[in-house]
Amino acid sequence: MNSTIRRWFASASSMRHVMNTFAPYLGAGIKATHIADDFSTATVEMKQRWYNTNYVGTHFGGSLYSMVDPMYMLLLMRKLGNDYVVWDKAASIEFVRPGKGRVTAHFELTEERLEEIRQATAGGDKYLPEWTLDIVDESGEVVAKVNKVLYVRKKKARANS
């Protein structure tokens, strides 16, 4: 991450501000409503508007996926720090029921999960942790299930010249 972008994501409030003005989020009406100061949790929501509604009157599937696309990668990058390479590797989404109204997704990085990742990458090996999360409507009903796979590797120490 270059230094300018790194500064933009230096605090949870600045990350939330950047996410809320990020063109794909702004254009789909997605809002990061919460990012914990320690980057362990986040919540995003999307209200249904004319510009994120599909032909049959429900949330556009691409907007539902956009809600969750960057969050685990960004949170994990902040939690692990600059000694790690973190990339999105793969994702899938299952549409469970028509999404209408306000929909929400919640992300959580537990200390146990972080320790699992640190141990798996301690020798410089890549690790592909997976998360499954639900996008829910206002009544708590699951609208979509998303599976995210990340690529994580501890960076090799640079030799001093």
C-alpha positions in Angstrom: 0.0 0.0 0.0 1.5 3.3 -0.9 2.1 5.9 1.8 -0.8 8.2 0.8 -3.3 5.4 0.9 -1.8 4.0 4.1 -2.4 7.4 5.8 -6.0 7.4 4.6 -6.5 4.1 6.4 -4.5 5.0 9.5 -7.5 5.2 11.7 -10.9 3.5 11.7 -12.7 6.8 11.2 -10.6 7.8 8.3 -11.0 4.3 6.7 -14.8 4.7 7.2 -14.7 8.1 5.5 -12.6 6.9 2.6 -14.9 3.8 2.1 -18.0 6.0 2.1 -16.6 8.3 -0.6 -15.0 5.4 -2.6 -16.8 5.4 -6.0 -18.1 1.8 -6.0 -19.6 2.3 -2.6 -20.9 5.8 -3.2 -22.4 4.7 -6.6 -24.2 1.7 -5.1 -25.4 3.6 -2.0 -23.3 1.4 0.3 -22.2 2.9 3.6 -19.7 1.7 6.1 -21.6 2.4 9.3 -19.0 1.0 11.8 -15.3 0.2 11.8 -13.9 -0.6 15.3 -11.0 1.5 16.4 -8.9 -1.7 16.6 -10.1 -2.8 13.1 -11.6 -6.1 14.6 -15.1 -5.5 13.4 -17.0 -3.5 10.7 -20.6 -3.1 9.5 -21.8 -2.0 6.1 -25.3 -1.3 5.0 -27.1 -0.5 1.8 -30.5 1.1 1.5 -32.6 0.3 -1.5 -32.6 3.1 -4.0 -33.7 3.4 -7.7 -30.0 3.1 -8.7 -29.3 -0.2 -6.9 -32.6 -1.9 -7.7 -32.8 -4.5 -10.5 -35.5 -5.1 -13.1 -37.6 -7.2 -10.7 -37.5 -4.6 -7.8 -34.9 -6.2 -5.5 -31.3 -5.3 -4.7 -29.0 -5.6 -7.7 -26.7 -8.7 -7.0 -23.5 -6.8 -7.9 -24.3 -4.2 -5.3 -24.9 -6.9 -2.7 -21.4 -8.3 -3.5 -19.8 -4.9 -3.5 -20.9 -4.4 0.1 -18.6 -7.1 1.3 -15.8 -7.2 -1.3 -13.0 -5.2 0.3 -13.7 -5.4 4.0 -12.0 -8.6 5.2 -8.9 -7.7 3.2 -8.7 -4.2 4.6 -9.4 -5.2 8.2 -6.8 -8.0 8.0 -4.2 -5.7 6.5 -4.6 -3.3 9.4 -4.6 -6.1 12.0 -1.6 -7.9 10.7 0.5 -4.8 9.7 3.0 -4.2 7.0 4.9 -7.5 7.5 2.2 -9.4 5.6 1.0 -9.6 2.0 -2.8 -9.7 2.0 -4.9 -10.1 -1.2 -8.4 -11.1 -2.1 -8.1 -14.6 -3.7 -11.6 -15.8 -4.5 -15.2 -15.2 -3.6 -18.7 -16.6 -4.2 -22.1 -15.4 -3.4 -25.3 -17.3 -3.0 -28.5 -15.3 -3.3 -30.9 -16.8 -0.7 -34.0 -14.6 -1.0 -34.9 -11.3 -2.7 -33.2 -8.4 -0.9 -35.4 -5.4 -0.3 -35.1 -2.3 1.9 -32.0 -1.9 4.0 -29.5 -4.8 4.0 -26.5 -5.2 6.3 -23.3 -7.2 6.6 -21.1 -7.6 9.7 -17.4 -8.5 9.7 -15.4 -9.8 12.6 -11.7 -10.8 13.0 -11.2 -12.6 16.3 -7.9 -12.9 18.0 -8.1 -16.7 17.6 -8.4 -16.3 13.9 -5.5 -13.8 13.7 -3.3 -16.2 15.7 -4.2 -19.1 13.3 -3.2 -16.9 10.4 0.1 -15.8 12.1 1.0 -19.4 12.9 0.2 -20.7 9.4 2.3 -18.0 7.8 5.2 -17.9 10.3 7.6 -19.8 8.0 6.8 -17.6 5.0 4.2 -20.0 3.6 1.0 -18.7 2.0 -2.2 -19.3 3.7 -5.8 -19.1 2.3 -8.2 -18.3 5.1 -11.9 -18.3 4.4 -14.8 -16.4 5.8 -18.5 -17.0 5.3 -20.8 -14.1 6.1 -24.4 -13.3 5.7 -26.1 -10.2 4.2 -29.3 -9.7 6.1 -32.4 -7.6 5.6 -34.1 -5.4 8.2 -35.9 -8.3 9.8 -32.7 -10.3 10.1 -33.5 -12.7 7.3 -30.5 -13.9 5.2 -30.6 -12.3 1.7 -27.2 -13.7 0.5 -24.3 -15.8 1.8 -20.9 -14.8 0.7 -17.7 -16.9 0.9 -14.4 -14.9 0.8 -11.0 -16.5 0.4 -7.9 -14.3 1.1 -4.3 -14.9 0.3 -1.9 -14.2 3.2 1.8 -14.5 3.4 4.4 -13.1 5.8 6.9 -11.0 3.9 10.5 -12.2 3.7 13.0 -10.2 5.7 15.1 -8.0 3.4 18.8 -8.5 3.6 20.8 -5.4 4.6 23.1 -4.3 1.8 
